[in-house]
């Protein structure tokens, strides 16, 4: 139990070594109803070319929330997200054999001197920029199959991918151009200067690829999910676990583009104090991180946190911004309710359901398993059968890919009474102003 006096606002600019561990020190505590303001590091690619990080990402040091106990939930209101990077780089990946032992995200190894999780230096720009500090060998466990460098306008509203010369120029001052936080140890991915796609234009709409609570046991941060967590099953490194132990995950690594400013993410508490962490901010992404990666950026995020006592959930529940809801999952207007009531009366009954939109996060080894997981989580929380959830999602919602291979959102209009019974009715009604 944290004995320090809880603070209204906690400022975060320190990071993990790539591992989320409930036994390690947390920041805070922050008051129930308080705020977390964090300067986050870029997500996937920078940590992926920095083998001293042991998790594939470099997320913020978790924050202890006053009053959050195992079996509760924490509602995270995303008040604001601001991109600070001027450029970044991303693309598809493939592993480099001989540059890791069993998992390139966790136990990167220098092919020259054999050091595991070696420290590195950035020698120049290009594919061989990152070198082992001990022997000078090219050391990165991943390389691009198709990659790009993208620059943003001053207002961070649009991005354009760069040709070779421009990519190499911004790569020379990688940390400065990516606005990498001072305490971050990752190498800037723009140092690699990928340039396979030139002149592609994309709108900026940032979101958090990592947001959630600390798992019940130590896990590499990128593996705190049902799909990437498969790499931990019976793994020979320090974080190998069983299938049953994977249930202690909290699915903070989602890569769902609806986890953006204005949304509310409700997360399970599986470690004392919750341990809220964030990172892997992306400048933009469509529906589904099908390429494996998108535009990782530094940024500043402000979160408001509320403890929901006794609300026991297995994985995250999302209340998206109304604009992001599927057409059939948007709240019914008063006119639509009146028309529906006319139909009901014409067929001999007097009442229609009062409903509220809700999204359940499902994860698994593949998209089919992730869908089954999301359906089951919805059924368990709302006291329904899985077939009923399937019908409701089919008629009044959608199932959308968050990340390939195995993260989805199951969205539908849920009966208000079931959300109230689950302890989420008030927060959902307030969010949608119902």
Phi, psi and omega per residue, in radians:
X1 nan 2.267 3.090
X2 -1.210 2.248 -3.113
X3 -1.725 -0.255 -3.138
X4 -1.153 2.717 3.100
X5 -1.223 2.306 -3.114
X6 -1.193 2.538 -3.106
X7 -1.929 2.631 3.124
X8 -1.196 -0.632 -3.134
X9 -2.353 2.321 3.052
X10 -1.993 2.227 3.100
X11 -1.756 2.264 -3.018
X12 -2.100 2.143 3.012
X13 -2.487 0.428 3.034
X14 -2.073 2.774 -2.908
X15 -2.384 2.821 3.079
X16 -1.392 2.982 3.024
X17 -1.554 0.294 -3.110
X18 1.801 -0.030 -3.108
X19 -2.140 2.303 3.024
X20 -1.664 2.090 -3.019
X21 -2.359 2.009 -3.117
X22 -1.131 -0.246 3.130
X23 -1.512 -0.204 -3.119
X24 -1.510 2.779 -3.091
X25 -1.093 2.400 3.040
X26 -1.863 2.762 2.978
X27 -1.359 2.914 3.079
X28 1.702 -2.754 0.234
X29 -1.405 2.701 2.975
X30 -1.716 2.547 3.139
X31 -1.123 2.572 2.899
X32 -1.045 2.098 -3.035
X33 1.642 0.038 -3.123
X34 -1.564 -2.967 -3.011
X35 -2.192 2.590 2.987
X36 -2.088 2.196 3.068
X37 -2.043 2.080 -3.007
X38 -2.236 2.416 2.957
X39 -1.705 1.881 -2.985
X40 -1.680 2.727 3.085
X41 -1.606 2.806 2.973
X42 -1.063 2.695 -3.017
X43 -1.573 -1.840 -2.830
X44 -0.981 -1.141 -2.841
X45 -1.173 -0.688 3.097
X46 -1.024 -0.944 3.074
X47 -1.067 -0.558 -3.125
X48 -1.178 -0.390 3.071
X49 -1.845 0.370 3.102
X50 -2.254 1.449 -2.981
X51 -1.175 -0.140 3.030
X52 -1.225 -0.386 3.023
X53 -1.420 2.363 -2.947
X54 -1.897 0.436 -3.092
X55 -2.485 -0.091 -3.135
X56 1.597 -0.284 3.059
X57 -2.376 3.126 3.069
X58 -2.466 1.465 -3.033
X59 -1.590 2.969 -3.109
X60 -1.228 2.658 3.032
X61 -1.053 2.268 -3.064
X62 -1.084 2.662 -3.129
X63 -1.978 2.260 3.095
X64 -1.357 2.300 3.140
X65 -1.842 2.191 -3.122
X66 -0.987 2.215 3.045
X67 1.497 -0.066 -3.116
X68 -1.433 2.027 -3.118
X69 -2.057 2.737 3.111
X70 -0.970 2.256 -3.076
X71 1.776 -0.176 3.009
X72 -1.565 -3.083 2.969
X73 -2.307 2.781 3.076
X74 -2.167 2.199 3.053
X75 -1.567 2.165 -3.139
X76 -1.911 1.933 3.108
X77 -1.601 2.091 -3.108
X78 -1.488 1.711 -3.058
X79 -1.289 -0.716 -3.140
X80 -2.781 2.651 3.028
X81 -2.395 2.205 -3.121
X82 -2.262 2.145 3.070
X83 -1.320 2.348 3.069
X84 -1.949 -0.410 3.118
X85 -1.084 2.495 3.044
X86 -1.593 -0.472 3.099
X87 -2.535 2.837 2.921
X88 -2.712 -3.134 3.110
X89 -2.516 2.651 -3.138
X90 -2.835 -3.038 3.120
X91 2.617 -3.095 3.085
X92 -1.238 2.693 3.140
X93 -2.146 2.813 2.863
X94 -2.494 2.646 -3.108
X95 -1.397 2.716 3.098
X96 -1.867 1.903 -3.101
X97 -1.051 2.475 -3.134
X98 1.538 -0.098 -3.129
X99 -1.819 0.252 3.083
X100 -2.824 2.872 3.113
X101 -1.535 -1.170 -3.090
X102 -2.167 -0.479 -3.068
X103 -2.500 1.984 -3.058
X104 -1.105 -0.358 3.087
X105 -1.360 -0.445 -2.935
X106 -1.930 -0.817 -3.021
X107 -2.188 1.004 3.044
X108 -0.997 2.531 -3.049
X109 -2.386 2.424 3.066
X110 -1.266 2.205 3.135
X111 -1.273 -0.233 -3.131
X112 -1.512 -1.085 -3.068
X113 -1.737 -0.152 3.088
X114 1.444 0.075 3.134
X115 -1.120 2.295 3.082
X116 -1.567 2.384 -3.071
X117 0.916 0.928 -3.065
X118 -1.257 2.660 2.917
X119 -1.237 2.673 -3.058
X120 -2.366 2.867 3.011
X121 -2.274 2.719 3.065
X122 -1.742 1.947 -3.007
X123 -1.443 -0.638 -3.058
X124 -2.835 -2.503 2.992
X125 -2.130 2.735 3.139
X126 1.975 -3.134 -3.017
X127 -1.094 -0.405 -3.117
X128 -1.873 0.441 -3.034
X129 -1.217 -0.617 -3.009
X130 -1.621 2.168 -3.029
X131 -2.208 2.676 3.049
X132 -1.160 2.267 3.139
X133 -1.168 -0.407 -3.075
X134 -1.449 -0.808 -3.033
X135 -2.161 -0.148 3.088
X136 1.498 0.066 -3.135
X137 -1.279 2.623 2.983
X138 -1.134 2.266 -2.824
X139 -2.227 -0.155 -2.996
X140 -1.138 2.370 -3.136
X141 -1.358 -0.198 -3.110
X142 -2.253 2.685 2.988
X143 -2.464 2.849 -3.115
X144 -1.397 2.478 2.881
X145 -1.643 -0.609 3.024
X146 -2.701 2.126 -3.044
X147 -2.422 2.946 -3.091
X148 -2.636 2.702 2.980
X149 -1.978 2.315 -3.038
X150 -2.212 2.347 3.128
X151 -1.952 2.567 -3.083
X152 -1.945 2.684 3.029
X153 -1.261 2.949 -3.064
X154 -1.041 -0.598 -3.108
X155 -1.508 -0.014 -3.139
X156 0.987 0.898 3.084
X157 -1.982 -0.328 -3.044
X158 -2.582 2.614 3.087
X159 -2.263 2.589 3.137
X160 -2.348 2.303 -3.133
X161 -1.412 2.553 -2.908
X162 -1.826 2.648 3.002
X163 -1.335 3.031 -3.005
X164 -0.925 -0.911 -3.035
X165 -1.101 -0.752 3.140
X166 -1.191 -0.677 3.117
X167 -1.098 -0.744 3.129
X168 -1.176 -0.597 -3.134
X169 -1.159 -0.804 3.135
X170 -1.233 -0.444 3.119
X171 -1.208 -0.368 -3.130
X172 -1.179 -0.506 3.092
X173 -2.123 1.029 -2.965
X174 -1.066 -0.894 -3.097
X175 -1.089 -0.712 -3.137
X176 -1.145 -0.786 -3.091
X177 -1.254 -0.459 3.080
X178 -1.594 -0.038 -3.114
X179 0.910 0.774 -3.131
X180 -1.121 2.232 -3.140
X181 -0.980 2.622 -3.012
X182 -1.031 -0.645 -3.069
X183 -1.557 0.048 3.100
X184 -1.353 2.462 3.129
X185 -1.839 -0.076 -3.051
X186 -1.201 2.633 3.027
X187 -1.381 2.463 -3.135
X188 -1.271 2.199 -3.086
X189 -1.142 -0.420 3.109
X190 -1.132 -0.274 3.069
X191 -1.090 -0.459 3.126
X192 -1.353 -0.396 3.037
X193 0.950 0.881 3.069
X194 -1.151 2.588 -3.025
X195 -2.675 0.614 -3.103
X196 -1.264 -0.487 3.131
X197 -2.022 2.165 -3.069
X198 -2.125 2.308 3.058
X199 1.448 0.131 3.067
X200 -1.252 2.360 -3.101
X201 -1.986 2.374 3.135
X202 -2.501 2.464 3.087
X203 -1.290 2.513 3.083
X204 -1.555 2.209 2.951
X205 -2.604 1.611 -2.941
X206 -1.284 2.697 3.058
X207 -2.666 3.001 -3.121
X208 -1.796 2.026 3.085
X209 -1.282 -0.458 3.066
X210 -2.132 2.102 3.034
X211 -2.775 2.212 3.133
X212 2.948 -2.758 -3.114
X213 -1.990 2.758 -3.095
X214 -1.179 2.359 3.115
X215 -1.171 2.926 -3.092
X216 -1.292 -0.175 3.074
X217 -2.514 2.868 -3.119
X218 -1.099 2.229 3.107
X219 -2.490 2.482 2.949
X220 -0.983 2.402 -2.952
X221 -1.049 -0.738 -3.131
X222 -1.222 -0.270 -3.116
X223 -1.672 0.112 3.076
X224 -1.434 1.144 -3.105
X225 -2.909 2.757 -3.072
X226 -1.238 -0.389 3.121
X227 -1.552 -1.019 3.120
X228 -1.128 -0.444 3.110
X229 -1.118 -0.324 3.092
X230 -1.062 -0.485 3.133
X231 -1.155 -0.330 -3.102
X232 -1.506 -0.270 -3.051
X233 -1.129 2.017 3.137
X234 0.989 0.467 3.130
X235 -1.192 2.581 -3.086
X236 -1.397 -0.164 -3.129
X237 -1.476 -3.041 -3.007
X238 -1.147 -0.281 -3.026
X239 -1.948 0.333 3.066
X240 -1.136 2.414 -3.090
X241 -2.436 3.011 3.051
X242 -1.632 2.945 3.096
X243 -1.060 -0.655 3.133
X244 -1.159 -0.684 -3.136
X245 -1.211 -0.405 3.088
X246 -1.118 -0.364 3.095
X247 -1.141 -0.238 3.105
X248 -1.399 -0.019 3.075
X249 -1.166 2.810 3.063
X250 -2.081 0.042 3.090
X251 1.021 0.715 3.073
X252 -1.246 -0.370 3.113
X253 -1.631 1.683 -3.007
X254 -2.000 -0.655 -3.077
X255 0.977 0.713 3.129
X256 -1.772 2.113 -3.011
X257 -1.187 -0.200 3.101
X258 -1.428 -0.117 3.106
X259 -1.469 1.214 -3.010
X260 -2.282 -3.137 -3.102
X261 -0.895 2.254 3.140
X262 1.719 -0.311 3.137
X263 -1.469 2.857 3.050
X264 -2.147 2.221 3.099
X265 -1.979 2.156 -3.131
X266 -1.811 2.110 -2.954
X267 -2.077 2.553 3.103
X268 -1.270 2.600 3.019
X269 -1.768 1.951 -3.134
X270 -2.069 0.018 3.026
X271 -2.417 2.537 -3.102
X272 -0.945 2.291 -3.135
X273 1.489 -0.059 3.120
X274 1.371 -0.967 -3.132
X275 1.209 1.109 -3.116
X276 -1.263 2.288 3.111
X277 -2.385 2.841 3.133
X278 -2.704 2.934 3.138
X279 2.788 -2.856 3.110
X280 0.923 0.707 3.089
X281 -1.119 2.411 3.118
X282 -2.068 2.479 3.132
X283 -1.301 -0.557 3.140
X284 -2.885 2.733 3.043
X285 -2.965 2.482 3.027
X286 -1.369 -2.900 3.124
X287 -1.382 1.577 3.136
X288 2.028 2.043 3.094
X289 -1.449 1.213 -2.988
X290 -1.263 -0.412 3.128
X291 -1.405 -0.083 -3.088
X292 1.584 -0.461 -3.109
X293 -2.623 2.726 2.985
X294 -2.429 -2.773 -2.879
X295 -1.422 1.565 -3.115
X296 -1.264 2.292 -3.090
X297 -2.409 2.769 2.896
X298 -1.365 2.733 3.121
X299 -3.033 3.066 3.123
X300 -2.119 2.205 -3.121
X301 -2.169 2.465 3.065
X302 -2.054 2.217 -3.099
X303 -2.162 2.496 2.947
X304 -1.903 2.398 -3.044
X305 -2.132 2.372 3.091
X306 -2.284 2.284 3.082
X307 -1.428 2.316 3.075
X308 -1.920 1.667 -3.037
X309 -1.137 2.308 3.044
X310 1.265 0.122 3.086
X311 -1.554 1.714 -3.039
X312 -1.657 2.004 3.105
X313 -2.235 2.693 -3.129
X314 -1.524 -0.608 -3.119
X315 -2.522 3.130 -3.035
X316 -1.141 2.547 2.995
X317 -2.094 2.257 -3.041
X318 -1.957 2.346 2.950
X319 -1.905 1.664 -3.063
X320 -1.195 2.860 2.904
X321 -1.030 2.434 -3.051
X322 -0.971 -0.642 3.126
X323 -1.018 -0.509 -3.069
X324 -1.511 -0.138 -3.109
X325 -1.242 2.535 2.987
X326 -1.006 2.676 -3.076
X327 -0.888 -0.848 -3.068
X328 -1.335 -0.159 -3.141
X329 -1.758 0.009 3.105
X330 -1.224 2.595 3.122
X331 -0.978 2.452 3.123
X332 -1.229 2.407 3.070
X333 -1.335 2.896 3.107
X334 -1.091 -0.635 3.115
X335 -1.141 -0.749 3.117
X336 -1.097 -0.683 3.108
X337 -1.115 -0.702 3.108
X338 -1.100 -0.753 3.126
X339 -1.130 -0.701 3.122
X340 -1.128 -0.663 -3.140
X341 -1.158 -0.622 3.068
X342 -1.061 -0.751 3.123
X343 -1.093 -0.780 3.135
X344 -1.027 -0.810 -3.114
X345 -1.138 -0.601 3.114
X346 -1.128 -0.355 -3.133
X347 -1.941 0.315 2.917
X348 1.582 0.225 3.037
X349 -2.358 2.833 -2.849
X350 -1.940 -0.112 -3.025
X351 -2.235 2.561 2.984
X352 -2.120 2.805 3.125
X353 -1.174 2.518 2.870
X354 -1.638 2.174 -3.004
X355 -2.209 2.773 3.127
X356 -2.419 2.403 3.102
X357 -1.206 2.530 3.062
X358 -2.723 2.573 3.101
X359 -2.135 2.319 3.067
X360 -1.884 2.322 3.112
X361 -1.511 2.253 3.053
X362 -2.112 2.428 3.106
X363 -2.356 2.702 3.134
X364 -3.068 -3.132 -3.081
X365 -1.068 -0.518 3.102
X366 -2.539 3.104 -3.051
X367 -1.174 -0.555 3.077
X368 -1.132 -0.793 3.123
X369 -1.151 -0.659 3.116
X370 -1.108 -0.708 3.103
X371 -1.110 -0.792 3.105
X372 -1.036 -0.711 3.139
X373 -1.121 -0.768 3.110
X374 -1.117 -0.728 3.103
X375 -1.097 -0.752 -3.116
X376 -1.171 -0.714 3.105
X377 -1.073 -0.716 3.108
X378 -1.125 -0.782 -3.127
X379 -1.087 -0.766 -3.109
X380 -1.113 -0.768 -3.079
X381 -1.252 -0.662 -3.023
X382 -1.651 -0.024 3.108
X383 1.219 0.612 3.134
X384 -2.001 2.945 2.943
X385 -1.439 2.735 3.071
X386 -1.059 -0.744 3.096
X387 -1.004 -0.640 3.101
X388 -1.143 -0.734 3.097
X389 -1.074 -0.723 3.120
X390 -1.029 -0.772 3.123
X391 -1.111 -0.797 -3.110
X392 -1.131 -0.729 3.124
X393 -1.164 -0.570 3.126
X394 -1.223 -0.734 -3.028
X395 -1.540 -0.664 -3.031
X396 -2.094 0.378 -3.094
X397 -2.848 -2.441 -3.115
X398 -2.963 2.843 2.929
X399 -2.051 2.147 -3.052
X400 -2.167 2.537 3.101
X401 -1.294 2.220 2.925
X402 -1.554 -0.934 3.118
X403 -2.540 2.430 2.916
X404 -1.513 2.234 0.424
X405 -1.663 -0.268 -2.971
X406 -2.810 1.007 2.969
X407 -2.348 2.251 3.128
X408 -2.375 2.850 2.895
X409 -2.003 2.303 3.032
X410 -1.850 1.938 -3.016
X411 -2.052 2.416 3.064
X412 -2.888 2.975 3.018
X413 -1.471 1.955 -3.131
X414 -1.663 2.519 3.050
X415 -0.990 2.321 -3.126
X416 -0.970 -0.671 -3.092
X417 -1.083 -0.650 -3.131
X418 -1.231 -0.662 3.080
X419 -1.176 -0.651 3.088
X420 -1.122 -0.747 3.116
X421 -1.095 -0.547 -3.142
X422 -1.449 -0.082 3.138
X423 1.520 0.205 -3.091
X424 -2.003 0.022 -3.078
X425 -1.100 -0.804 -3.094
X426 -1.098 -0.821 -3.103
X427 -1.189 -0.619 3.123
X428 -1.225 -0.708 3.126
X429 -1.142 -0.707 3.124
X430 -1.147 -0.705 -3.128
X431 -1.074 -0.736 -3.108
X432 -1.685 0.128 3.079
X433 0.973 0.812 -3.116
X434 -1.720 nan nan
